[in-house]
Amino acid sequence: MKKAVLLLFTLTLMLTAMCNTSFAGIIMPDDGIRVSYTKGNISLDNAELWKSAKASHIKLIALETTTALRQGTIAVDDMKALNSNVRYVFNLSKPAPVVTVKAVHNGKKVAFQLTWDDATQDTENAIDSFRDSVAMLFPVKQAEEFYPSPLMGAKGEPVNVWQWRADWQAEKDGKRNLDARQPHTDGIYVSYSDAILKSEFPQRPSKDAAMVQYIAEGYGTLTKMKNQTPVAHGSYKNGKWTVVFVRDLKSDDEGDAEFVTGKRTYVNFAAWNGSGGDVNGMKSLSIVWTPLVFDAASQAKK
């Protein structure tokens, strides 16, 4: 019974947090995240872009599953006793990162830089080890007042998801130590071919991809898009991950997030800490939309 009371309290906190943007632990920028206009060239490796870009800080909250598989906070028997089908709960006591966000556009391309603390660099993804990762979620249609559920959208209200993965980045950078994970023994070997890569990374859009983009209309609808135009690059230094995403500002694909200069849309964030057991739905995330305000070209700094 005591556990059941704790569960109800947890759910109440979850609903309160979802409805109240000033709830303790959530940092909401007063005017949203500013996507500053720049005359500079936008690319994954142009560090000059970020020197004058305004930083916003987004506090994430840990999300845990109730299933026995992942041994979440709430026991499955307690969920059954309450006749509840809730599978995920927010754990406000579990450490979760603050993501520092900078964003720029030059009228042709848009770039986002995400930085967060992570004491461990997790680049393996296997049965009992999980990778670090980070994702951004946008409403597909840009609107001032109407936007879909921040939790993977809803039927008829799609969201566009960009996810960068540390294992893919390490593979691309030639830093995954395959020999250490699978030491050579006597025998006949085949090369690390595209077929093997495809088997190991079934969702990877291409051999060199470090990210994947999806479209979703609610839980269980996450679908990899044919169009994979956004690109990303991540690096780890001094206990911090820094990941940069770049995409053309305009897109003809109806599944891509719509970005219009001089107006705003919204964004949500999620981060996975592999050493913390984060995988799939086990992650930290922002649970309310953050405004994303695009400068017009006339707002460029002189």
VENTA-V665973 format. One line per field, one symbol per residue. ss: DSSP state (a for helix, b for strand, c for the rest). psi: psi as a letter, one per 20 degrees, with the letter a starting at -180 (. if undefined). A space follows every 50 residues. Layout:
ss=???
psi=???
This chain:
ss=caaaaaaaaaaaaaaaaaacccccccccccccbbbbbcccccccccaaaa cccccbbbbcbbbbbccccccccccaaaaaaccccccbbbbccccccbbb bbbbbcccbbbbbbbbbcccccccccccccccbbbbbbbccccccccccc cccbccbcbbbbbbbaaaaaaacccccaaaaccccccccccccaaaaaaa ccccccccccbbbbbbccccccbbccccccbbbbbbbccbbbbbbbbbcc cccccccccccccbbbbbbbbbcaaaccbccbbbbccccbbbbbccaaac cc
psi=hghgghghgghghghghhioijqpipoopgkappnqpqirpprhjnhhhi hjpppqpoprpppqqiqhgjlahpqhhhghhjlqjphqqpniippqqppp pqqqqkihqqqppppqpoipoojqnagjqqrqrqqqpqqgppqhhpqapi mjarpimqqppppqphhhghghikjpnhhhhmqqrqapqqrmrhggghhh mhiphrhjpirqqrqqlrpjjpppqhplhqqqpqqppljqppppqpqqgq qipiiqppppqiaqbrqrqqqpoghjjpqdiorqrpjqppqoopqrhijq p.
